[in-house]
């Protein structure tokens, strides 16, 4: 499998491209990782034991928990997740001493570097918490009502926070992509042939030109979308802003590469992850994937199927009688790859097959990563 990326374009911050010569499990793995598993710098506020936002004064209409949830949703534009973020303290302290409603926004944030005991410059803070490109407005955090008398001061919000690394899998607030989707690439030649056949049938029935055009449009709306090219997918991706669209794909590939590296290490060192399966399939094994699901499991299943089961392919040695992936329940963070062999097989041979499958996937994802690596 030699993945190809073409028709790469970006318009209105939405990146589109076509990825071909890849199985759907590869395309879906990238989509799943981008939506939930790319690490980014975040404000972690839940659960309570891991809360890093300390609200000292809050006289706004929002309670502390609502404010913390809003703060968690603020994207932090630090693309280097290896940066010394533990040295930074985020500070907000704003009092409405005017006679009109005011707002606490990300423009009111100050950042102190504990190594120098000095605040970062306004320009540096603006890079980390930038205003909207279109409106030039900052993100609203809370509304501060004005003082109504000399004895009733205006509302105030004062807090400090530390930065953490998180993923959207932990909390949806930490998402890095506002859109990431793919669909099968339309096979324009087949679609054109089918439309010609449909048009001929309608003409033979004596349909009017307007009716023929209507039927063709109706056919394209649903039936026409079923004619797609094999192993080819059209992607659309839009970043939230911390990373570029290209960077999201590059980082997704490297998240998958880390998963594969860990899988090879675990399966080689911990033989308890492979057990004899209790079913009617002879010479059958279950391989446990701890803390992993469809992203890794379906990709490995595909390579094992293609190399050792596929009865239609000359590249398959056809040594397997069964190859399947199963996740018993969405809330159980463990899944299974089940494999059945034609002949009695030692675990050591199975480990070799699994490591080989993971290595094959490493080559695929490295090739994809190279297509999205940004040059300085």
N, C-alpha and C positions, 0 to 999 in steps of 0.2 A: 504494500500500500504506500503510494507516494502522494501525499496530500498536495493539492494545488490551490493557491489563493489568487483570484483574479477579479477584475471589475471593482477594484477598491476605490471608493469615493466617499467624500464627506460633505454633507450639505445641511445647513442649519443645525450644526452640532450632532447630526445623526450620521453614523458611519454605516455604509452598506458594502457588502462584498459577497462573492460567491466562493464557496469552498467545495472542491470536488475531489474525487478519489478517496473519500472517507466514509466509513460506516456511520450510520445514524447514532450509534453509541458514542462515537468520538465527538460528533457535533453536539450531542446532548450533554456530554460531560463538560464541554466548554461553557455551554449555556448555564448549567447548574452551578458551576464554580463562580462564574461572573455574578450571578444573582445572590449567592449566599456564602462564598468561602474565600473571598479576597480580603486579606488583612488590611486594615486601615487604622489611622489614629482617630480615637473617639473619646467622647465623654461617657464614662461608664457609670450608670446610676442605679442599676438593678443587677442582682438582688441586693438587699440592704447591706449585707456584709461586704460587698464589693463596691459600694457607692463611693465615688471619688469627688462628688460635688457637695461642698459644705456651705449651706445657706445660713448666714449669720443674722441677717435682718430681712424680713419679708412682710411688708404691709400692703402688698398688692392684693387684688381680688382673687388671685390664683393661689391655691395652697402649694406647699413645698413639693409634693409629689407631681403635681401637674407641671410645675416649673422645671423640675428635673427631667421629666419626659420631653418637654419642649427643647431643653438644652441638649439632650441626647440626639435629637434629630438634626442638629447643626453640623453641616459637613466641615471638616477641618482639613485645610489644604496643605497638608504635609505629606508629600508623596514618598519620602524616604522613611519607611517604617523602622529602619535601623537607627534613626536619629536619636540623640539623647533626650527624649521627651520627658524623662523623669526629672530633668533639671528645670522644667518649665512649670510655673504656677500661673493659672488663669485667674484674673481678678476682675470683678464687676462691683462697682459701688456708685450708685446713682440715686440722688434725691431730687424729687420734683419740688423746687422751691418757687415755681412760677405760678401764674394764675390760669394756666391752660393745661390740657392733657398733654403728657409727654410719653415717650416710649423708650424702653430699654432695648437696645439692639446689639448686634455683634460689633457695631462700630464703637460701642462703649467698652469693649474688652481691652484690658491691659495684660501684658505677659511679662512676668518677672523671671529672670534667669538666676537660679540659686547659686550658680558657680561664681557669678560676678556681683550678685545682689543688686543688679540694675535692671531697669525695664527695657524691653526691646523697643526700637524706634517705631514710630507710627507707620512708617513705610513697611517695616518687617511684619508688623501685626496685620496690616492691610493685605499682605500676600497670603497670610494664613487664614484670615477671615475677610475675603474680598467682598465688595458690593456686587449687586447684580449687574451684569454687563449691559442690559437694556435700560433698566430704570435707574441704575446707580444707587439703589436703595440697599440698606443692610437688612439682615433678617431680624424681624421683630421677635423679642423674647417675652416681654410683658408690657402692659400699659400702666403708667403711673398717673393717678388722678392728682389734681392740684390741691394745695391747701385751701381750706374754706374759711379759716379764721386764724388769728395769731395763736390761738390755743390748739389748733388742729393742723399739724404740719402735713405737707404733701407726702404721698406714698414714696417708699424707698425700697430698693433691692440691693443687698450686699452679699456677695458670695465669693468663695474661692474654689478652684477645681484643679485636679491633676489629670494629665492625659494618660490614656491607656491604648493598647492595641486590641481591636475586636473585629468580628465579622458579622455579616447579616444573619448567619446561622445562629448566632447567640442572641441577636436582637435586631428586629427589622429596621430599627433606627439607623443601623450602621451600614445600610445599603450603599453601594458605590455606583450602581447603574439604575437609571430610571426606566430603561427599556433594554431588553436583550431577548431576541426571538429569531427563529429560523423557520424556513419552509422549503419544501422540495423545489428545486429549480425547474420551472416550466419547460417542457420539451416542445419548443415552438414548431418543429417539423411535424410531429405527431398531431399537435393541435390543429395545424393548418390542414393536414390530410383529413382529419375528422370533420372539420368545418366544411371542407369541400364536399365530402360525402353527404353531410347533413343538408347542405344547400341543394345538392342534386336531387335528393329524396323529396325535399319540399317543392322544388320546381316541377318534378314529375307529378306531384299532387295538385299542381295548379295554384299554389299559394301566391299571394301578391308579394311585390317587392318589399313592402313595409312589414308584412308578416314574417317574411324570411329573415329580415334584419333583426326583428324582435326575437325570433326563435334562436338566432345565432348568439345574440347578447345573453339570452337566458341560459343557453348551453354553456357559455363561457363563465357565467356566474358560479356554477357549481360543478357540473360534469367536466368542464374544461380544465379545472384545477387538479383533476386526478391524473393528468398526463404529465409526469415529471421524469427528469433524468435520474438514472440510478446513481446512488452515492454522490449526489450533488445537492448543495443546500445554499439558499440565499439568506444571509444574516442581516439584521439591523440592530445596531447598538447605540445607545445614548448614555453617556456618563452623567453622573450627578455633578461631578466637577473636580473631585480630588485628584483624579487621574485622567489622562487623555484616553480616548477610545482605543487607540493603538496599544496603549499601556495596559488597558484592561485585558486584552487578549494575551499579551505577552505574560502578564502576571498569572493569568488563569492557567496557561501552559505550565508555568513553573510550580504552581500549586499542585497540579496533577503529577508533575515529575517527582515532587517530594512524597506524594502518596505512593507512587510506584516504588520509589527507593525504600520507603518504610515497609511496604508490603514484602519486597524481596528479603529485607533483613529479618522481618518477623517470621516469615514462612520458613526461612533457612535455620533460624535459631530456636524457634519454639514449635516443636513437632506436635504439641498438644492442640494446635490450631487445625490439625488434620485428624479426622476421626473416621472410623469405618461407619458407613451409613447403614441405618437399620431400616431397610426396605427390600423389595423383591428384585432390585437391580443387582446382578452379580458384579463382583469386583468394584464396588461403589464406595466412593469417599465423599465426605463433606468437608469443605474448607471454610473455616470461620473467618469472616471479615469483621473485626472488632472496630466499632466507631466508624464504620464505612457503610455505604449503601449503594444506590444505583450508579452513582458517578464512577466509582472504581469498579464495582462488581460487573456491570454490563459491558464495560470495555474489556475486561479480562475474559469474560464469557465469550465475547465475539472472537477474540484472537484464538482461544482454545477451540472454538467451533470451526473457525476457518482453517486452522492448521491440522486439526486432529479428528474432526467429525464430518465435515461437509462432504456428502456423497457425490456431489456434482463437480467438485473441483479436483483438478490433477495435482494441485499443490498440497492437498490434504493427505495425511498418511492413514486416515480412517481407523485409527486405533481405538477411538472412543465409541461407546454405544449410547452414551447419554452425556449431555452437557447443558447445564441450566443454572440460572441465578434465581435466588429467592430471598426476599426480605419478609419475614413472618408478620411484622406489624410496624407501621410508621413510627410508633413510640418506642420500639425496641431498637437500641442502637447497635444492632448486630445483624449481619446478613450471611448468607450461605451460597457458595458455589458448589454444586453437586456434579460429580464426574463419575461415569461408569466406563470401565475398560473391557475390551473383548477378552483379554487374557489376565490371569492373576498378575498383579503389579505391585512392586515394593513402593513404600512411601518415598524413598529416595528418588525413584524415577518420576513420581508425581511432582516432587519439589522441583526437579529439573524442568519439567514442562511449565510449571507455574512461573519460575524465574525467567525462563525463555520468553513466555508470553508477556511478562512485565517489561522485559528488555526490548521486545518488539514495539510495545507501546511507547517506551521512552524515545525510541528513534522517531516515531510518528509525531509526538508532541514537541520534540526538539526541532523538527522540520517546520512545524507550524509556528513555533516561537520565533524562529529565524525570519519568517515572513512579516512578523509584526514588531521586530526589534527596531527601535528608533535610533537613528544615527544622530550624533551630537552636531 
